[in-house]
Amino acid sequence: MNLPGRDEAWRRHVVSIEARGDQRVIRWRNGWSTVFPTQDLPWVCREHGSRTRPAIGDIDADDLFYVEPHGLLGARCPYSPDLDATPRRRYPSYQFDTIRLVLAKAGEVSVHAELFSPFTQLLELADHASVLMALLRDPARVHACLDRLAEGAAVLGAGQAAAGADAILISSAFAGAGFISPAQYREFVLPYEKRVVDAIRATRAVPIYTHTCGAIGDRIELMMDTGTSGIDTLDPPPLGTVDLADARRRTIGRLFLKGNIDPVNTVLLGTPEDVARAARERISIAGPGGGYILSTACAVPPAAPPENIRTLVETAESHGCYPLTSPGLRPRASS
Protein backbone atom coordinates (compact mmCIF):
# COMPACT_ATOMS: atom_id res chain seq x y z
CA MET A 1 0.00 0.00 0.00
CA ASN A 2 1.91 3.04 -1.25
CA LEU A 3 -0.86 5.59 -0.70
CA PRO A 4 -1.30 7.41 2.62
CA GLY A 5 -4.70 7.83 4.16
CA ARG A 6 -6.59 10.98 3.21
CA ASP A 7 -8.47 13.63 5.11
CA GLU A 8 -12.13 12.68 4.58
CA ALA A 9 -12.87 16.30 3.65
CA TRP A 10 -10.26 16.54 0.87
CA ARG A 11 -12.95 17.23 -1.75
CA ARG A 12 -13.55 20.68 -0.29
CA HIS A 13 -10.30 21.73 -2.00
CA VAL A 14 -11.50 20.66 -5.48
CA VAL A 15 -12.81 23.24 -7.96
CA SER A 16 -13.48 20.81 -10.82
CA ILE A 17 -12.63 17.43 -12.34
CA GLU A 18 -12.37 17.72 -16.11
CA ALA A 19 -11.66 15.50 -19.11
CA ARG A 20 -8.81 16.51 -21.42
CA GLY A 21 -8.69 14.05 -24.30
CA ASP A 22 -7.97 10.68 -22.70
CA GLN A 23 -6.72 12.35 -19.49
CA ARG A 24 -8.43 13.65 -16.40
CA VAL A 25 -7.50 16.90 -14.67
CA ILE A 26 -8.32 17.97 -11.11
CA ARG A 27 -8.24 21.73 -10.52
CA TRP A 28 -7.59 22.81 -6.93
CA ARG A 29 -8.69 25.94 -5.12
CA ASN A 30 -5.09 27.11 -4.68
CA GLY A 31 -4.69 27.34 -8.48
CA TRP A 32 -2.74 24.10 -8.90
CA SER A 33 -3.89 21.12 -10.96
CA THR A 34 -3.28 17.38 -11.06
CA VAL A 35 -3.08 15.62 -14.44
CA PHE A 36 -3.72 11.87 -14.80
CA PRO A 37 -1.92 10.53 -17.92
CA THR A 38 -2.98 7.14 -19.24
CA GLN A 39 0.54 5.64 -19.10
CA ASP A 40 2.09 7.43 -16.15
CA LEU A 41 1.56 8.36 -12.52
CA PRO A 42 -0.36 11.59 -11.81
CA TRP A 43 1.70 14.77 -11.89
CA VAL A 44 1.05 18.14 -10.33
CA CYS A 45 1.31 21.54 -12.03
CA ARG A 46 1.49 24.90 -10.28
CA GLU A 47 -0.58 27.94 -11.20
CA HIS A 48 1.51 28.78 -14.28
CA GLY A 49 1.75 25.15 -15.44
CA SER A 50 5.29 24.58 -14.17
CA ARG A 51 6.48 21.26 -12.77
CA THR A 52 9.84 22.63 -11.66
CA ARG A 53 11.49 21.42 -8.47
CA PRO A 54 13.63 23.49 -6.10
CA ALA A 55 17.41 23.15 -6.22
CA ILE A 56 18.88 21.53 -3.13
CA GLY A 57 20.54 24.84 -2.30
CA ASP A 58 17.09 26.41 -1.86
CA ILE A 59 15.97 23.79 0.68
CA ASP A 60 16.44 24.34 4.41
CA ALA A 61 17.33 20.99 5.94
CA ASP A 62 15.82 22.09 9.26
CA ASP A 63 12.39 22.24 7.58
CA LEU A 64 12.50 18.64 6.39
CA PHE A 65 10.76 15.69 8.00
CA TYR A 66 9.28 13.40 5.36
CA VAL A 67 8.61 13.99 1.68
CA GLU A 68 5.42 12.20 0.62
CA PRO A 69 5.49 11.83 -3.19
CA HIS A 70 1.87 10.65 -3.19
CA GLY A 71 0.36 13.64 -1.42
CA LEU A 72 -2.59 15.28 -3.11
CA LEU A 73 -0.26 18.02 -4.34
CA GLY A 74 2.71 15.78 -5.04
CA ALA A 75 6.05 15.86 -3.23
CA ARG A 76 6.16 18.80 -0.87
CA CYS A 77 8.63 20.44 1.49
CA PRO A 78 8.25 20.55 4.39
CA TYR A 79 5.97 17.54 4.77
CA SER A 80 2.39 18.55 5.29
CA PRO A 81 -0.52 16.24 4.54
CA ASP A 82 -2.67 16.88 1.51
CA LEU A 83 -3.49 20.57 1.08
CA ASP A 84 -2.84 21.67 4.66
CA ALA A 85 0.15 23.99 4.32
CA THR A 86 1.06 23.85 8.01
CA PRO A 87 4.52 22.27 8.48
CA ARG A 88 4.35 19.17 10.65
CA ARG A 89 6.82 16.88 12.32
CA ARG A 90 4.19 14.26 12.99
CA TYR A 91 1.62 12.37 10.97
CA PRO A 92 -2.13 13.06 10.99
CA SER A 93 -4.41 10.44 12.52
CA TYR A 94 -5.65 9.34 9.09
CA GLN A 95 -2.13 8.66 7.73
CA PHE A 96 -2.44 4.91 8.34
CA ASP A 97 -6.12 4.50 7.43
CA THR A 98 -5.27 2.85 4.09
CA ILE A 99 -3.41 0.05 5.84
CA ARG A 100 -6.17 -0.51 8.37
CA LEU A 101 -8.94 -0.52 5.77
CA VAL A 102 -7.15 -2.97 3.47
CA LEU A 103 -6.19 -5.27 6.33
CA ALA A 104 -9.85 -5.45 7.35
CA LYS A 105 -10.74 -6.80 3.89
CA ALA A 106 -7.61 -8.74 2.94
CA GLY A 107 -8.24 -12.10 4.57
CA GLU A 108 -5.13 -14.24 4.10
CA VAL A 109 -3.53 -11.90 1.59
CA SER A 110 -0.24 -10.42 2.73
CA VAL A 111 -0.54 -6.62 3.00
CA HIS A 112 2.60 -4.54 2.61
CA ALA A 113 3.13 -0.87 3.39
CA GLU A 114 5.61 1.34 1.52
CA LEU A 115 7.79 4.26 2.49
CA PHE A 116 10.48 6.16 0.63
CA SER A 117 14.15 5.99 1.56
CA PRO A 118 15.79 9.26 2.62
CA PHE A 119 17.81 9.45 -0.61
CA THR A 120 14.72 8.85 -2.75
CA GLN A 121 12.75 11.47 -0.83
CA LEU A 122 15.44 14.04 -1.58
CA LEU A 123 15.38 13.23 -5.29
CA GLU A 124 11.57 13.26 -5.36
CA LEU A 125 11.63 16.72 -3.82
CA ALA A 126 14.56 18.53 -5.43
CA ASP A 127 15.97 19.03 -8.91
CA HIS A 128 17.90 15.85 -9.74
CA ALA A 129 20.93 17.56 -11.25
CA SER A 130 21.38 19.81 -8.23
CA VAL A 131 21.26 16.87 -5.83
CA LEU A 132 23.69 14.73 -7.82
CA MET A 133 26.13 17.64 -8.15
CA ALA A 134 25.83 18.30 -4.41
CA LEU A 135 27.04 14.76 -3.71
CA LEU A 136 30.40 15.99 -5.03
CA ARG A 137 30.37 19.70 -4.24
CA ASP A 138 28.34 20.03 -1.05
CA PRO A 139 28.09 16.63 0.67
CA ALA A 140 27.53 18.26 4.07
CA ARG A 141 24.25 19.77 2.83
CA VAL A 142 23.16 16.40 1.45
CA HIS A 143 23.93 14.69 4.75
CA ALA A 144 21.99 17.33 6.67
CA CYS A 145 18.93 16.74 4.47
CA LEU A 146 19.21 12.96 4.67
CA ASP A 147 19.53 13.08 8.45
CA ARG A 148 16.16 14.83 8.77
CA LEU A 149 14.48 12.68 6.13
CA ALA A 150 15.66 9.50 7.87
CA GLU A 151 13.97 10.72 11.04
CA GLY A 152 10.64 11.15 9.26
CA ALA A 153 10.90 7.82 7.44
CA ALA A 154 11.67 6.01 10.68
CA VAL A 155 8.62 7.47 12.40
CA LEU A 156 6.45 6.62 9.40
CA GLY A 157 7.72 3.04 9.20
CA ALA A 158 7.18 2.49 12.90
CA GLY A 159 3.62 3.73 12.47
CA GLN A 160 3.03 1.41 9.52
CA ALA A 161 4.31 -1.54 11.54
CA ALA A 162 2.12 -0.60 14.50
CA ALA A 163 -0.89 -0.31 12.15
CA GLY A 164 -0.47 -4.02 11.33
CA ALA A 165 1.35 -4.12 7.97
CA ASP A 166 2.66 -7.64 7.27
CA ALA A 167 5.82 -6.24 5.64
CA ILE A 168 7.26 -2.86 4.74
CA LEU A 169 8.85 -1.96 1.42
CA ILE A 170 11.51 0.76 1.38
CA SER A 171 11.40 2.36 -2.06
CA SER A 172 14.97 3.27 -2.99
CA ALA A 173 14.61 3.69 -6.73
CA PHE A 174 17.45 6.19 -7.22
CA ALA A 175 20.14 4.11 -5.50
CA GLY A 176 21.28 2.13 -8.55
CA ALA A 177 24.37 2.54 -10.70
CA GLY A 178 22.53 4.73 -13.18
CA PHE A 179 22.60 7.52 -10.58
CA ILE A 180 25.35 6.88 -8.03
CA SER A 181 28.51 4.81 -7.56
CA PRO A 182 28.97 2.08 -4.93
CA ALA A 183 31.09 4.52 -2.89
CA GLN A 184 28.28 7.08 -2.98
CA TYR A 185 25.77 4.38 -2.05
CA ARG A 186 27.93 3.51 0.96
CA GLU A 187 28.04 7.16 2.05
CA PHE A 188 24.62 8.58 1.17
CA VAL A 189 22.23 5.61 1.14
CA LEU A 190 23.39 2.76 3.35
CA PRO A 191 23.63 4.49 6.78
CA TYR A 192 20.30 6.27 6.45
CA GLU A 193 18.37 3.23 5.24
CA LYS A 194 19.92 1.23 8.07
CA ARG A 195 18.64 3.81 10.56
CA VAL A 196 15.14 3.43 9.15
CA VAL A 197 15.29 -0.39 9.20
CA ASP A 198 16.58 -0.46 12.78
CA ALA A 199 13.91 1.99 13.99
CA ILE A 200 11.07 -0.02 12.44
CA ARG A 201 12.34 -3.29 13.90
CA ALA A 202 12.54 -1.66 17.32
CA THR A 203 8.78 -1.15 17.07
CA ARG A 204 7.82 -4.56 15.66
CA ALA A 205 9.69 -7.49 14.13
CA VAL A 206 8.23 -7.12 10.64
CA PRO A 207 9.96 -8.10 7.37
CA ILE A 208 11.44 -5.07 5.60
CA TYR A 209 12.62 -5.22 2.00
CA THR A 210 14.19 -2.83 -0.48
CA HIS A 211 13.09 -1.77 -3.96
CA THR A 212 15.91 -0.49 -6.18
CA CYS A 213 15.57 -0.32 -9.96
CA GLY A 214 18.18 -0.79 -12.65
CA ALA A 215 21.84 -1.63 -12.26
CA ILE A 216 22.45 -3.03 -8.76
CA GLY A 217 24.66 -6.00 -9.54
CA ASP A 218 27.67 -4.14 -8.15
CA ARG A 219 26.09 -3.24 -4.79
CA ILE A 220 24.09 -6.23 -3.57
CA GLU A 221 26.35 -6.72 -0.55
CA LEU A 222 26.00 -3.04 0.35
CA MET A 223 22.23 -3.37 0.14
CA MET A 224 22.37 -6.34 2.51
CA ASP A 225 24.35 -4.23 4.98
CA THR A 226 21.29 -2.01 5.53
CA GLY A 227 19.71 -4.92 7.39
CA THR A 228 17.00 -5.43 4.78
CA SER A 229 15.10 -8.72 4.68
CA GLY A 230 14.96 -8.84 0.88
CA ILE A 231 15.74 -7.15 -2.43
CA ASP A 232 13.05 -6.31 -4.96
CA THR A 233 13.18 -5.88 -8.78
CA LEU A 234 16.57 -7.47 -9.65
CA ASP A 235 16.34 -6.02 -13.16
CA PRO A 236 17.99 -8.38 -15.67
CA PRO A 237 20.00 -7.17 -18.68
CA PRO A 238 19.38 -5.04 -20.68
CA LEU A 239 17.27 -3.12 -18.13
CA GLY A 240 19.67 -3.80 -15.27
CA THR A 241 22.72 -5.83 -14.32
CA VAL A 242 21.42 -8.68 -12.15
CA ASP A 243 22.07 -12.28 -13.11
CA LEU A 244 19.66 -14.20 -10.88
CA ALA A 245 21.95 -17.19 -10.35
CA ASP A 246 24.76 -14.87 -9.26
CA ALA A 247 22.47 -12.90 -6.95
CA ARG A 248 21.15 -16.14 -5.45
CA ARG A 249 24.70 -17.34 -4.76
CA ARG A 250 25.65 -14.06 -3.07
CA THR A 251 22.53 -13.75 -0.91
CA ILE A 252 21.31 -17.25 -0.09
CA GLY A 253 20.53 -17.68 3.58
CA ARG A 254 20.74 -13.94 4.24
CA LEU A 255 17.63 -12.51 2.59
CA PHE A 256 14.91 -13.22 0.05
CA LEU A 257 14.87 -12.15 -3.59
CA LYS A 258 11.92 -10.88 -5.63
CA GLY A 259 11.59 -10.15 -9.33
CA ASN A 260 13.96 -10.52 -12.32
CA ILE A 261 11.39 -11.07 -15.09
CA ASP A 262 11.95 -8.40 -17.74
CA PRO A 263 8.77 -6.25 -17.71
CA VAL A 264 9.44 -4.70 -21.12
CA ASN A 265 10.94 -7.33 -23.41
CA THR A 266 9.11 -10.28 -21.86
CA VAL A 267 5.87 -9.09 -20.23
CA LEU A 268 5.05 -6.17 -22.54
CA LEU A 269 6.53 -7.27 -25.87
CA GLY A 270 6.75 -11.05 -25.46
CA THR A 271 4.24 -13.85 -25.96
CA PRO A 272 2.59 -16.00 -23.27
CA GLU A 273 5.13 -18.69 -24.17
CA ASP A 274 7.96 -16.23 -23.51
CA VAL A 275 6.48 -15.33 -20.14
CA ALA A 276 6.01 -18.96 -19.11
CA ARG A 277 9.56 -19.85 -20.17
CA ALA A 278 11.06 -16.91 -18.25
CA ALA A 279 9.02 -17.70 -15.15
CA ARG A 280 9.97 -21.39 -15.13
CA GLU A 281 13.61 -20.51 -15.62
CA ARG A 282 13.67 -18.14 -12.64
CA ILE A 283 11.83 -20.57 -10.38
CA SER A 284 14.32 -23.31 -11.27
CA ILE A 285 17.25 -21.01 -10.45
CA ALA A 286 16.09 -19.33 -7.25
CA GLY A 287 13.16 -21.43 -6.02
CA PRO A 288 14.80 -24.49 -4.45
CA GLY A 289 14.94 -24.04 -0.69
CA GLY A 290 12.58 -21.07 -0.70
CA GLY A 291 13.37 -17.41 -0.31
CA TYR A 292 12.35 -16.37 -3.84
CA ILE A 293 9.23 -14.45 -4.93
CA LEU A 294 8.39 -14.63 -8.62
CA SER A 295 7.45 -11.27 -10.10
CA THR A 296 8.29 -8.79 -12.78
CA ALA A 297 11.32 -6.62 -12.23
CA CYS A 298 9.76 -3.32 -11.14
CA ALA A 299 6.29 -2.53 -12.45
CA VAL A 300 3.89 -4.37 -14.71
CA PRO A 301 3.56 -2.21 -17.86
CA PRO A 302 0.01 -0.81 -18.08
CA ALA A 303 -0.23 -1.90 -21.74
CA ALA A 304 0.96 -5.47 -21.11
CA PRO A 305 -1.31 -8.05 -22.78
CA PRO A 306 -3.69 -9.55 -20.19
CA GLU A 307 -2.84 -13.05 -21.38
CA ASN A 308 0.81 -12.45 -20.43
CA ILE A 309 -0.15 -11.48 -16.88
CA ARG A 310 -2.49 -14.45 -16.65
CA THR A 311 0.30 -16.77 -17.82
CA LEU A 312 2.66 -15.39 -15.19
CA VAL A 313 0.13 -16.10 -12.44
CA GLU A 314 -0.65 -19.58 -13.75
CA THR A 315 3.03 -20.48 -14.03
CA ALA A 316 3.68 -19.31 -10.48
CA GLU A 317 0.79 -21.44 -9.20
CA SER A 318 1.78 -24.54 -11.15
CA HIS A 319 5.59 -24.41 -10.71
CA GLY A 320 6.33 -22.08 -7.82
CA CYS A 321 5.12 -23.68 -4.60
CA TYR A 322 7.78 -24.68 -2.09
CA PRO A 323 8.25 -24.56 1.71
CA LEU A 324 9.34 -21.20 3.17
CA THR A 325 12.64 -22.38 4.63
CA SER A 326 14.77 -19.29 3.97
CA PRO A 327 14.68 -15.78 5.49
CA GLY A 328 11.77 -13.77 4.15
CA LEU A 329 8.05 -13.33 4.42
CA ARG A 330 5.82 -15.56 6.49
CA PRO A 331 2.04 -16.03 6.32
CA ARG A 332 0.14 -13.61 8.55
CA ALA A 333 -1.13 -16.45 10.75
CA SER A 334 2.40 -17.07 12.00
CA SER A 335 3.51 -13.42 12.22
C-alpha positions as CSV (number, residue, x, y, z in Angstrom):
1,M,0.0,0.0,0.0
2,N,1.9,3.0,-1.2
3,L,-0.9,5.6,-0.7
4,P,-1.3,7.4,2.6
5,G,-4.7,7.8,4.2
6,R,-6.6,11.0,3.2
7,D,-8.5,13.6,5.1
8,E,-12.1,12.7,4.6
9,A,-12.9,16.3,3.7
10,W,-10.3,16.5,0.9
11,R,-12.9,17.2,-1.8
12,R,-13.5,20.7,-0.3
13,H,-10.3,21.7,-2.0
14,V,-11.5,20.7,-5.5
15,V,-12.8,23.2,-8.0
16,S,-13.5,20.8,-10.8
17,I,-12.6,17.4,-12.3
18,E,-12.4,17.7,-16.1
19,A,-11.7,15.5,-19.1
20,R,-8.8,16.5,-21.4
21,G,-8.7,14.1,-24.3
22,D,-8.0,10.7,-22.7
23,Q,-6.7,12.3,-19.5
24,R,-8.4,13.6,-16.4
25,V,-7.5,16.9,-14.7
26,I,-8.3,18.0,-11.1
27,R,-8.2,21.7,-10.5
28,W,-7.6,22.8,-6.9
29,R,-8.7,25.9,-5.1
30,N,-5.1,27.1,-4.7
31,G,-4.7,27.3,-8.5
32,W,-2.7,24.1,-8.9
33,S,-3.9,21.1,-11.0
34,T,-3.3,17.4,-11.1
35,V,-3.1,15.6,-14.4
36,F,-3.7,11.9,-14.8
37,P,-1.9,10.5,-17.9
38,T,-3.0,7.1,-19.2
39,Q,0.5,5.6,-19.1
40,D,2.1,7.4,-16.1
41,L,1.6,8.4,-12.5
42,P,-0.4,11.6,-11.8
43,W,1.7,14.8,-11.9
44,V,1.1,18.1,-10.3
45,C,1.3,21.5,-12.0
46,R,1.5,24.9,-10.3
47,E,-0.6,27.9,-11.2
48,H,1.5,28.8,-14.3
49,G,1.7,25.2,-15.4
50,S,5.3,24.6,-14.2
51,R,6.5,21.3,-12.8
52,T,9.8,22.6,-11.7
53,R,11.5,21.4,-8.5
54,P,13.6,23.5,-6.1
55,A,17.4,23.2,-6.2
56,I,18.9,21.5,-3.1
57,G,20.5,24.8,-2.3
58,D,17.1,26.4,-1.9
59,I,16.0,23.8,0.7
60,D,16.4,24.3,4.4
61,A,17.3,21.0,5.9
62,D,15.8,22.1,9.3
63,D,12.4,22.2,7.6
64,L,12.5,18.6,6.4
65,F,10.8,15.7,8.0
66,Y,9.3,13.4,5.4
67,V,8.6,14.0,1.7
68,E,5.4,12.2,0.6
69,P,5.5,11.8,-3.2
70,H,1.9,10.6,-3.2
71,G,0.4,13.6,-1.4
72,L,-2.6,15.3,-3.1
73,L,-0.3,18.0,-4.3
74,G,2.7,15.8,-5.0
75,A,6.1,15.9,-3.2
76,R,6.2,18.8,-0.9
77,C,8.6,20.4,1.5
78,P,8.2,20.6,4.4
79,Y,6.0,17.5,4.8
80,S,2.4,18.6,5.3
81,P,-0.5,16.2,4.5
82,D,-2.7,16.9,1.5
83,L,-3.5,20.6,1.1
84,D,-2.8,21.7,4.7
85,A,0.1,24.0,4.3
86,T,1.1,23.9,8.0
87,P,4.5,22.3,8.5
88,R,4.3,19.2,10.7
89,R,6.8,16.9,12.3
90,R,4.2,14.3,13.0
91,Y,1.6,12.4,11.0
92,P,-2.1,13.1,11.0
93,S,-4.4,10.4,12.5
94,Y,-5.6,9.3,9.1
95,Q,-2.1,8.7,7.7
96,F,-2.4,4.9,8.3
97,D,-6.1,4.5,7.4
98,T,-5.3,2.9,4.1
99,I,-3.4,0.0,5.8
100,R,-6.2,-0.5,8.4
101,L,-8.9,-0.5,5.8
102,V,-7.1,-3.0,3.5
103,L,-6.2,-5.3,6.3
104,A,-9.9,-5.5,7.3
105,K,-10.7,-6.8,3.9
106,A,-7.6,-8.7,2.9
107,G,-8.2,-12.1,4.6
108,E,-5.1,-14.2,4.1
109,V,-3.5,-11.9,1.6
110,S,-0.2,-10.4,2.7
111,V,-0.5,-6.6,3.0
112,H,2.6,-4.5,2.6
113,A,3.1,-0.9,3.4
114,E,5.6,1.3,1.5
115,L,7.8,4.3,2.5
116,F,10.5,6.2,0.6
117,S,14.2,6.0,1.6
118,P,15.8,9.3,2.6
119,F,17.8,9.5,-0.6
120,T,14.7,8.8,-2.8
121,Q,12.8,11.5,-0.8
122,L,15.4,14.0,-1.6
123,L,15.4,13.2,-5.3
124,E,11.6,13.3,-5.4
125,L,11.6,16.7,-3.8
126,A,14.6,18.5,-5.4
127,D,16.0,19.0,-8.9
128,H,17.9,15.8,-9.7
129,A,20.9,17.6,-11.3
130,S,21.4,19.8,-8.2
131,V,21.3,16.9,-5.8
132,L,23.7,14.7,-7.8
133,M,26.1,17.6,-8.2
134,A,25.8,18.3,-4.4
135,L,27.0,14.8,-3.7
136,L,30.4,16.0,-5.0
137,R,30.4,19.7,-4.2
138,D,28.3,20.0,-1.1
139,P,28.1,16.6,0.7
140,A,27.5,18.3,4.1
141,R,24.3,19.8,2.8
142,V,23.2,16.4,1.4
143,H,23.9,14.7,4.7
144,A,22.0,17.3,6.7
145,C,18.9,16.7,4.5
146,L,19.2,13.0,4.7
147,D,19.5,13.1,8.4
148,R,16.2,14.8,8.8
149,L,14.5,12.7,6.1
150,A,15.7,9.5,7.9
151,E,14.0,10.7,11.0
152,G,10.6,11.2,9.3
153,A,10.9,7.8,7.4
154,A,11.7,6.0,10.7
155,V,8.6,7.5,12.4
156,L,6.4,6.6,9.4
157,G,7.7,3.0,9.2
158,A,7.2,2.5,12.9
159,G,3.6,3.7,12.5
160,Q,3.0,1.4,9.5
161,A,4.3,-1.5,11.5
162,A,2.1,-0.6,14.5
163,A,-0.9,-0.3,12.2
164,G,-0.5,-4.0,11.3
165,A,1.4,-4.1,8.0
166,D,2.7,-7.6,7.3
167,A,5.8,-6.2,5.6
168,I,7.3,-2.9,4.7
169,L,8.9,-2.0,1.4
170,I,11.5,0.8,1.4
171,S,11.4,2.4,-2.1
172,S,15.0,3.3,-3.0
173,A,14.6,3.7,-6.7
174,F,17.4,6.2,-7.2
175,A,20.1,4.1,-5.5
176,G,21.3,2.1,-8.6
177,A,24.4,2.5,-10.7
178,G,22.5,4.7,-13.2
179,F,22.6,7.5,-10.6
180,I,25.4,6.9,-8.0
181,S,28.5,4.8,-7.6
182,P,29.0,2.1,-4.9
183,A,31.1,4.5,-2.9
184,Q,28.3,7.1,-3.0
185,Y,25.8,4.4,-2.0
186,R,27.9,3.5,1.0
187,E,28.0,7.2,2.1
188,F,24.6,8.6,1.2
189,V,22.2,5.6,1.1
190,L,23.4,2.8,3.4
191,P,23.6,4.5,6.8
192,Y,20.3,6.3,6.4
193,E,18.4,3.2,5.2
194,K,19.9,1.2,8.1
195,R,18.6,3.8,10.6
196,V,15.1,3.4,9.2
197,V,15.3,-0.4,9.2
198,D,16.6,-0.5,12.8
199,A,13.9,2.0,14.0
200,I,11.1,0.0,12.4
201,R,12.3,-3.3,13.9
202,A,12.5,-1.7,17.3
203,T,8.8,-1.2,17.1
204,R,7.8,-4.6,15.7
205,A,9.7,-7.5,14.1
206,V,8.2,-7.1,10.6
207,P,10.0,-8.1,7.4
208,I,11.4,-5.1,5.6
209,Y,12.6,-5.2,2.0
210,T,14.2,-2.8,-0.5
211,H,13.1,-1.8,-4.0
212,T,15.9,-0.5,-6.2
213,C,15.6,-0.3,-10.0
214,G,18.2,-0.8,-12.7
215,A,21.8,-1.6,-12.3
216,I,22.4,-3.0,-8.8
217,G,24.7,-6.0,-9.5
218,D,27.7,-4.1,-8.2
219,R,26.1,-3.2,-4.8
220,I,24.1,-6.2,-3.6
221,E,26.4,-6.7,-0.5
222,L,26.0,-3.0,0.4
223,M,22.2,-3.4,0.1
224,M,22.4,-6.3,2.5
225,D,24.3,-4.2,5.0
226,T,21.3,-2.0,5.5
227,G,19.7,-4.9,7.4
228,T,17.0,-5.4,4.8
229,S,15.1,-8.7,4.7
230,G,15.0,-8.8,0.9
231,I,15.7,-7.1,-2.4
232,D,13.1,-6.3,-5.0
233,T,13.2,-5.9,-8.8
234,L,16.6,-7.5,-9.7
235,D,16.3,-6.0,-13.2
236,P,18.0,-8.4,-15.7
237,P,20.0,-7.2,-18.7
238,P,19.4,-5.0,-20.7
239,L,17.3,-3.1,-18.1
240,G,19.7,-3.8,-15.3
241,T,22.7,-5.8,-14.3
242,V,21.4,-8.7,-12.2
243,D,22.1,-12.3,-13.1
244,L,19.7,-14.2,-10.9
245,A,21.9,-17.2,-10.4
246,D,24.8,-14.9,-9.3
247,A,22.5,-12.9,-6.9
248,R,21.2,-16.1,-5.4
249,R,24.7,-17.3,-4.8
250,R,25.7,-14.1,-3.1
251,T,22.5,-13.7,-0.9
252,I,21.3,-17.2,-0.1
253,G,20.5,-17.7,3.6
254,R,20.7,-13.9,4.2
255,L,17.6,-12.5,2.6
256,F,14.9,-13.2,0.1
257,L,14.9,-12.1,-3.6
258,K,11.9,-10.9,-5.6
259,G,11.6,-10.2,-9.3
260,N,14.0,-10.5,-12.3
261,I,11.4,-11.1,-15.1
262,D,11.9,-8.4,-17.7
263,P,8.8,-6.3,-17.7
264,V,9.4,-4.7,-21.1
265,N,10.9,-7.3,-23.4
266,T,9.1,-10.3,-21.9
267,V,5.9,-9.1,-20.2
268,L,5.1,-6.2,-22.5
269,L,6.5,-7.3,-25.9
270,G,6.7,-11.0,-25.5
271,T,4.2,-13.9,-26.0
272,P,2.6,-16.0,-23.3
273,E,5.1,-18.7,-24.2
274,D,8.0,-16.2,-23.5
275,V,6.5,-15.3,-20.1
276,A,6.0,-19.0,-19.1
277,R,9.6,-19.8,-20.2
278,A,11.1,-16.9,-18.3
279,A,9.0,-17.7,-15.1
280,R,10.0,-21.4,-15.1
281,E,13.6,-20.5,-15.6
282,R,13.7,-18.1,-12.6
283,I,11.8,-20.6,-10.4
284,S,14.3,-23.3,-11.3
285,I,17.2,-21.0,-10.5
286,A,16.1,-19.3,-7.2
287,G,13.2,-21.4,-6.0
288,P,14.8,-24.5,-4.4
289,G,14.9,-24.0,-0.7
290,G,12.6,-21.1,-0.7
291,G,13.4,-17.4,-0.3
292,Y,12.4,-16.4,-3.8
293,I,9.2,-14.5,-4.9
294,L,8.4,-14.6,-8.6
295,S,7.5,-11.3,-10.1
296,T,8.3,-8.8,-12.8
297,A,11.3,-6.6,-12.2
298,C,9.8,-3.3,-11.1
299,A,6.3,-2.5,-12.4
300,V,3.9,-4.4,-14.7
301,P,3.6,-2.2,-17.9
302,P,0.0,-0.8,-18.1
303,A,-0.2,-1.9,-21.7
304,A,1.0,-5.5,-21.1
305,P,-1.3,-8.1,-22.8
306,P,-3.7,-9.5,-20.2
307,E,-2.8,-13.1,-21.4
308,N,0.8,-12.5,-20.4
309,I,-0.2,-11.5,-16.9
310,R,-2.5,-14.5,-16.7
311,T,0.3,-16.8,-17.8
312,L,2.7,-15.4,-15.2
313,V,0.1,-16.1,-12.4
314,E,-0.7,-19.6,-13.8
315,T,3.0,-20.5,-14.0
316,A,3.7,-19.3,-10.5
317,E,0.8,-21.4,-9.2
318,S,1.8,-24.5,-11.2
319,H,5.6,-24.4,-10.7
320,G,6.3,-22.1,-7.8
321,C,5.1,-23.7,-4.6
322,Y,7.8,-24.7,-2.1
323,P,8.2,-24.6,1.7
324,L,9.3,-21.2,3.2
325,T,12.6,-22.4,4.6
326,S,14.8,-19.3,4.0
327,P,14.7,-15.8,5.5
328,G,11.8,-13.8,4.2
329,L,8.0,-13.3,4.4
330,R,5.8,-15.6,6.5
331,P,2.0,-16.0,6.3
332,R,0.1,-13.6,8.5
333,A,-1.1,-16.4,10.7
334,S,2.4,-17.1,12.0
335,S,3.5,-13.4,12.2
